[in-house]
Amino acid sequence: MAAEDPCSQFSDWEPDSSTRGSGVKQEKQLCASQRRFYSLCRRKSFAVFVTSKSHGSQEEGGASWCCCGQSFREHSAIHKHVARTHVGEIEQLTQTTYKCFLSQLEEEAKTQDTNQSKAEAVDISAWIPDTSHISEEQLQKGPGKVVLFYHYCQVEDPQVICAWQKALCVKLHLTGKVRVASEGVNGTVGGTDMATDIYISAMCSHPLFRMEREDFKTSDGGAECFTDLRVGVYKEIVPMGVDPDVISYQLAGIHLEPEEFHKEVEALLTEGDLCTDTILLDCRNFYESKIGQFTECLAPNIRKFSYFPDYIDQNLDLFRDKKVLMYCTGGIRCERGSAYLRSKDVCKEVYQLKGGIHKYLERFPEGFYRGKLFVFDERYTISSNRDIISDCRYCGSPWDQYKLCSTQFCCQLVLSCPSCRRDGHTSCCPTCQTKGRAQSEAPSAAPHQREECECTDGRPRIPQDV
């Protein structure tokens, strides 16, 4: 499974081909990669235009927009109005944005070429372990595992580390995802026990990272848990959407060992409703907390981590003068999330679970975390207890095994039990089910449809929990 969140990045609604006018002609004249950029610019221009029509603040249930003398209270309503009425303006914005985007890409390409040349000039062979005494069969066959890790530190030349990571993973036949940035490294890789052990040793011995083995979280799996290997240089090692130079991981909350965190949660649950000054905050996305969470936690209904800062901003009163206990899968989102929350200077104290749920379950498999742990690979979930806290989307029976929506272009995850799937309920909602039938009846004529269904329409981008 790819990415922190499989959902779309920009507006919740995009005009179809019948409303794009000259934009479609412009796009058809471009090559495939240029078409993707042009489509991206259109979505960004569309979102910017809608934002420019925003009026007032997020009060009493949501924002409002004013355009052409009309007022709109719903995202879908303003989006459809703009798509039908302001095609020309959107197209002008798109072309201007596209030209700027191309210039930016050219500059980035020059910088990347320069950095790549520097990376090639650095000898990374000293950081590649000798495996001549190990057979290829040992590296590729046999029991395996998935390794999850991150490490914050100052990386002077991310391109060099990126080149080393690629070479190391390829040599060990590892698959997975590794993000490198000037603020550190974050990754999850899968391979045989032999290969992953060598990888962990290489990370621990590297002069820049010098990590400890306890910094790595492991679970049963292997190279088959990922479709490929992706290693790249990014601005952030976890995509929160806030410049690391503005909100640094160094502002993070106080780290609590699993034993300490367990005691805090136990005290919170013992007091029950009498405890009004502590919040147990889940930093993950809604589809993660839906199938597993700590008892009595606050789990924001957000689609991806880059929405977390907005969630904090729009629910500040919820955290005012409170002690906050934060947790996430492996700990990395809490590093940036707690730093952002602390920067608001409203909480009494901010704590985070060191090593995340992964490390907590190693110590307390039958503790206060109930249900499955969502993971970002082909397994979707791992478990330490038998609890099922979620239900089938269609019949309501207990079920917590995710599948991707079967409708083309939809990346929502669906909980549909075996019985319902046999009955054909393989989409995330009835709207997508209808789209799926239309696509199967006329696949060649089916247009590229925006991810727009009951799941996306029924969930506010930033929930109001105050």
C-alpha positions in Angstrom: 0.0 0.0 0.0 1.4 3.4 -0.9 1.7 6.5 1.1 0.7 8.0 4.5 -2.8 8.4 3.1 -4.2 7.0 -0.1 -6.7 9.9 -0.6 -6.6 12.8 -3.0 -4.5 15.8 -2.1 -6.4 18.9 -3.3 -10.0 19.8 -3.6 -12.8 17.3 -2.9 -14.4 17.9 -6.2 -13.0 18.3 -9.7 -14.9 19.3 -12.8 -15.4 16.5 -15.3 -14.3 16.6 -19.0 -17.5 18.3 -20.1 -16.7 21.4 -18.0 -13.1 21.8 -18.7 -13.4 23.5 -22.1 -10.1 24.6 -23.6 -8.2 23.0 -20.7 -8.9 19.6 -22.2 -7.6 20.6 -25.6 -4.5 22.1 -24.0 -3.9 18.9 -21.9 -4.3 16.6 -24.9 -1.5 18.3 -26.7 0.9 17.5 -23.9 2.9 14.3 -23.3 1.9 12.0 -20.4 4.2 13.5 -17.8 3.2 17.1 -18.8 -0.5 16.1 -18.6 0.0 14.9 -15.0 1.6 18.3 -14.1 -1.1 20.2 -16.0 -3.8 18.2 -14.2 -2.0 18.9 -10.9 -1.9 22.7 -11.7 -5.6 22.6 -12.5 -6.5 21.1 -9.2 -4.3 23.5 -7.3 -5.7 26.5 -9.2 -9.2 25.2 -8.6 -8.5 24.9 -4.8 -6.9 28.4 -4.7 -9.9 29.9 -6.5 -12.3 28.3 -4.0 -10.2 29.4 -1.1 -10.3 33.0 -2.4 -14.1 32.9 -2.0 -14.0 31.8 1.6 -15.9 34.1 3.9 -15.8 34.3 7.7 -14.3 31.8 10.1 -14.8 28.1 11.1 -17.7 28.8 13.5 -20.8 26.8 14.4 -20.1 23.8 12.2 -18.2 25.0 9.2 -16.9 27.6 6.8 -18.9 29.6 4.2 -18.1 30.9 0.7 -19.5 33.8 -1.2 -19.4 33.9 -5.0 -21.5 35.6 -7.7 -23.8 37.0 -5.0 -24.5 33.6 -3.6 -23.6 32.0 -0.3 -22.5 28.4 0.1 -22.2 26.3 3.2 -20.9 23.0 1.8 -17.7 22.2 0.0 -19.4 20.3 -2.7 -21.8 23.2 -3.5 -19.1 25.8 -3.9 -17.0 23.4 -5.9 -19.8 22.6 -8.3 -20.7 26.3 -8.7 -17.0 27.2 -9.5 -16.7 24.3 -11.9 -19.8 25.3 -13.9 -19.5 29.1 -13.8 -15.8 30.0 -13.7 -14.2 27.7 -16.3 -12.4 30.6 -18.0 -10.8 32.0 -14.8 -9.7 28.5 -13.7 -8.1 27.9 -17.1 -6.2 31.2 -16.9 -5.0 30.4 -13.4 -4.0 26.9 -14.5 -1.9 28.1 -17.4 -0.1 30.7 -15.3 0.5 28.1 -12.5 1.7 25.6 -15.1 4.3 28.0 -16.5 5.6 28.7 -13.0 5.5 25.0 -12.2 7.7 24.2 -15.2 10.2 26.9 -14.3 10.3 25.5 -10.8 10.8 22.0 -12.1 13.7 23.1 -14.3 15.4 24.7 -11.3 14.8 21.6 -9.2 16.2 19.4 -12.0 19.4 21.5 -12.2 19.8 21.3 -8.4 19.1 17.6 -8.4 21.7 17.0 -11.1 24.2 18.9 -9.1 23.4 17.0 -5.9 23.4 13.7 -7.8 26.9 14.5 -9.2 28.1 15.2 -5.6 26.5 12.0 -4.4 28.2 10.0 -7.1 31.5 11.6 -6.2 31.2 10.3 -2.6 32.4 6.7 -2.1 29.6 4.9 -0.2 31.1 1.5 -0.6 32.6 1.7 3.0 29.0 1.8 4.3 27.9 -1.3 2.3 28.5 -4.5 4.4 30.4 -7.4 2.9 28.0 -10.2 2.2 30.4 -12.4 0.2 30.1 -15.1 2.9 26.3 -15.2 2.6 24.5 -16.9 -0.3 21.9 -15.2 -2.4 19.4 -17.8 -1.3 19.9 -16.8 2.3 19.2 -13.1 1.4 16.1 -13.9 -0.7 14.5 -17.0 0.7 13.3 -18.1 4.1 11.4 -16.5 7.0 11.3 -12.7 7.0 10.2 -9.6 8.7 9.3 -6.0 8.2 11.4 -3.3 9.9 10.0 0.1 10.9 12.4 2.9 12.1 13.2 6.6 12.1 16.0 8.7 13.3 16.2 12.5 13.6 19.6 14.1 13.1 21.2 16.7 10.9 21.9 15.3 7.5 24.2 17.6 5.5 23.9 15.8 2.2 20.6 13.8 1.9 21.4 12.8 -1.7 24.4 10.8 -0.5 22.4 9.1 2.2 19.7 8.4 -0.4 22.2 6.8 -2.7 23.6 4.7 0.1 20.1 3.5 1.1 19.3 2.5 -2.4 22.5 0.6 -2.9 22.1 -1.1 0.5 18.5 -2.2 0.0 19.1 -3.4 -3.5 22.1 -5.5 -2.3 20.0 -7.1 0.4 17.0 -7.6 -1.8 14.8 -5.4 0.4 11.6 -3.8 -0.6 9.7 -0.9 1.1 9.9 2.9 1.5 12.7 5.1 2.9 12.4 8.9 3.2 15.6 10.9 3.6 15.7 14.6 4.5 18.0 17.1 6.1 16.2 16.4 9.4 16.9 12.6 9.3 15.6 9.3 7.9 12.4 7.4 8.1 11.7 3.9 6.6 9.9 0.6 6.6 11.5 -2.2 4.7 10.9 -5.9 4.3 13.1 -8.9 3.6 14.4 -12.2 5.0 15.6 -12.4 8.6 19.2 -12.5 7.3 18.8 -9.5 5.1 17.0 -7.3 7.6 19.5 -8.2 10.4 22.3 -7.0 8.1 20.4 -3.9 7.3 19.8 -3.1 11.0 23.5 -3.6 11.7 24.5 -1.3 8.8 22.2 1.4 10.2 23.6 1.0 13.7 27.2 1.2 12.5 26.8 4.2 10.1 28.8 7.1 11.5 25.9 9.6 11.0 23.1 7.6 12.6 24.7 5.2 15.1 21.2 3.9 16.0 20.5 1.2 18.6 18.8 -2.0 17.9 16.0 -1.1 20.2 15.2 1.9 17.8 13.9 -0.6 15.3 10.4 -2.1 15.4 10.0 -5.5 13.7 7.0 -7.7 12.8 6.5 -10.9 10.8 6.5 -10.3 7.1 9.1 -10.0 4.3 9.8 -8.5 0.9 6.4 -9.6 -0.3 4.8 -7.0 2.0 5.7 -4.2 -0.5 5.3 -4.0 -4.2 8.7 -2.4 -4.8 11.5 -0.3 -3.3 11.2 3.5 -3.1 13.9 5.6 -1.7 13.9 9.4 -2.1 14.8 12.8 -0.7 12.0 14.9 0.8 11.5 18.1 2.8 10.2 16.1 5.8 10.7 12.5 6.8 7.1 12.4 7.9 4.7 14.5 5.8 3.0 16.9 8.2 3.1 19.8 5.8 5.0 22.2 8.1 8.5 23.3 7.4 10.9 21.5 9.8 12.9 24.7 10.1 9.8 26.4 11.5 8.5 23.6 13.8 11.5 21.3 14.6 11.4 17.8 16.1 13.6 19.3 18.9 10.4 20.9 20.3 8.8 17.5 20.8 7.0 16.5 24.0 8.4 14.4 26.8 9.0 10.7 25.8 7.5 8.1 28.0 8.6 4.5 28.0 5.8 1.9 27.4 5.7 1.1 31.1 5.4 4.8 32.0 2.7 5.4 29.4 0.8 2.3 30.6 0.7 3.7 34.1 -0.5 7.1 32.8 -3.4 5.5 30.9 -4.2 3.2 33.8 -4.5 6.3 36.1 -6.7 8.0 33.5 -9.0 5.1 33.2 -9.2 4.6 36.9 -10.4 8.2 37.4 -12.9 7.8 34.5 -15.2 10.8 34.2 -13.6 12.5 37.2 -10.4 13.0 35.1 -11.0 16.2 33.2 -7.5 17.6 32.8 -5.9 14.8 30.7 -6.4 13.9 27.0 -5.2 10.7 25.4 -4.7 11.7 21.8 -4.3 9.4 18.8 -2.2 11.2 16.1 -3.1 8.7 13.4 -5.6 8.8 10.5 -9.2 7.8 11.0 -8.9 4.5 9.1 -6.1 3.5 11.5 -7.8 4.3 14.8 -11.1 2.8 13.5 -9.7 -0.7 13.8 -7.5 -0.3 16.9 -6.9 2.3 19.6 -6.3 3.0 23.2 -9.3 2.8 25.5 -11.0 6.2 26.0 -8.8 8.0 23.5 -9.5 11.1 21.4 -9.1 9.9 17.8 -9.5 12.8 15.3 -11.5 11.9 12.2 -8.8 13.1 9.8 -7.7 11.5 6.5 -4.0 12.1 6.6 -1.3 13.5 8.9 -0.9 16.7 7.0 -4.4 17.7 8.3 -3.2 17.3 11.9 -1.9 20.9 12.3 -5.2 22.3 11.1 -7.1 20.0 13.5 -5.0 21.4 16.4 -5.6 25.0 15.2 -9.3 24.6 15.0 -9.7 22.7 18.3 -7.2 24.6 20.5 -9.7 25.1 23.3 -9.9 21.3 23.6 -6.3 21.2 24.7 -6.2 24.3 26.8 -4.7 23.8 30.3 -4.7 20.0 29.7 -2.1 17.3 30.0 -1.9 15.5 26.7 -0.7 11.9 26.2 0.0 11.3 22.5 0.6 8.2 20.6 1.0 6.9 17.0 2.2 3.7 15.2 6.0 3.9 15.7 6.5 7.3 17.3 7.6 9.5 14.4 4.3 11.4 13.9 4.3 12.2 17.7 7.7 13.8 17.3 6.4 16.5 14.9 2.8 16.4 16.2 3.8 17.1 19.8 6.2 19.8 18.7 3.4 21.5 16.8 1.0 21.3 19.8 3.6 22.6 22.2 4.3 25.5 19.8 0.7 26.7 20.5 1.5 27.1 24.2 -1.9 26.0 25.5 -1.2 22.7 27.2 0.0 22.1 30.7 2.2 19.2 29.6 2.6 17.2 26.4 3.9 13.6 26.5 4.4 11.0 23.8 4.7 7.2 23.7 8.3 6.3 22.9 8.4 3.7 20.1 4.7 4.1 19.5 2.1 1.4 19.6 4.6 -1.1 18.2 6.8 -0.9 21.3 3.9 -0.8 23.6 2.4 -4.0 22.2 5.8 -5.7 22.6 5.6 -5.0 26.3 1.8 -5.1 26.8 0.1 -7.3 24.2 -3.0 -7.5 26.3 -2.8 -3.9 27.6 -5.0 -0.9 27.0 -4.5 -0.9 23.3 -7.4 -2.9 21.8 -7.9 -4.1 18.2 -5.5 -4.3 15.3 -2.5 -2.1 14.5 -2.7 -0.6 11.0 0.5 -0.8 8.9 1.3 0.9 5.6 2.1 -2.2 3.5 0.3 -5.0 1.8 -0.6 -6.6 5.2 -2.7 -3.6 6.3 -2.9 -4.8 9.9 -1.0 -6.7 12.5 -2.4 -7.9 15.8 -1.5 -8.8 19.4 -5.0 -9.4 20.8 -8.2 -10.9 19.5 -10.4 -7.8 20.0 -12.4 -6.6 17.0 -13.6 -3.0 17.6 -14.9 -2.2 14.1 -17.8 -3.4 12.0 -18.5 -4.5 8.4 -19.6 -1.4 6.3 -22.7 -3.3 5.0 -24.0 -5.7 7.6 -22.6 -4.4 10.8 -21.0 -7.6 12.0 -17.6 -7.4 13.7 -14.9 -7.1 11.0 -11.5 -5.4 10.8 -9.8 -6.6 7.7 -9.3 -3.8 5.1 -9.5 -4.1 1.4 -9.2 -1.4 -1.2 -12.4 -0.2 -2.8 -12.9 -2.2 -6.0 -14.1 0.9 -7.9 -11.5 2.3 -10.3 -9.8 5.5 -9.2 -11.1 5.2 -5.7 -8.4 4.7 -3.0 -10.7 4.4 0.0 -10.3 1.4 2.3 -13.4 -0.7 3.0 -14.4 -3.0 5.8 -16.6 -5.6 4.0 -16.9 -9.1 5.6 -16.6 -12.3 3.5 -20.3 -12.8 3.3 -20.9 -9.2 2.1 -18.1 -9.5 -0.4 -19.6 -12.6 -1.8 -22.8 -10.6 -2.3 -20.9 -8.1 -4.4 -20.3 -5.4 -1.7 -16.7 -4.7 -2.6 -16.8 -0.9 -2.8 -16.4 1.6 0.0 -20.0 2.8 -0.3 -23.2 2.4 -2.5 -22.1 5.4 -4.6 -18.9 3.7 -5.6 -20.7 0.4 -6.0 -22.8 2.1 -8.7 -19.7 3.7 -10.3 -18.1 0.2 -10.4 -21.0 -1.3 -12.2 -21.0 1.4 -14.8 -17.3 0.9 -15.4 -17.7 -2.8 -15.8 -20.5 -2.4 -18.3 -18.6 0.1 -20.5 -14.9 0.1 -19.4 -13.5 1.7 -22.5 -16.0 4.6 -22.3 -15.7 5.2 -18.6 -14.2 8.6 -17.9 -11.6 9.2 -15.2 -13.8 10.0 -12.3 -12.8 12.0 -9.3 -12.7 10.2 -6.0 -16.1 11.6 -4.9 -18.5 9.4 -3.0 -20.4 9.1 0.3 -17.2 8.5 2.2 -15.6 11.7 1.1 -18.7 13.9 1.1 -19.8 12.8 4.5 -16.6 13.6 6.3 -15.5 17.1 7.0 -11.8 17.8 6.1 -11.1 19.1 9.6 -13.5 17.9 12.3 -14.7 20.2 15.1 -14.3 18.3 18.4 -14.3 21.2 20.8 
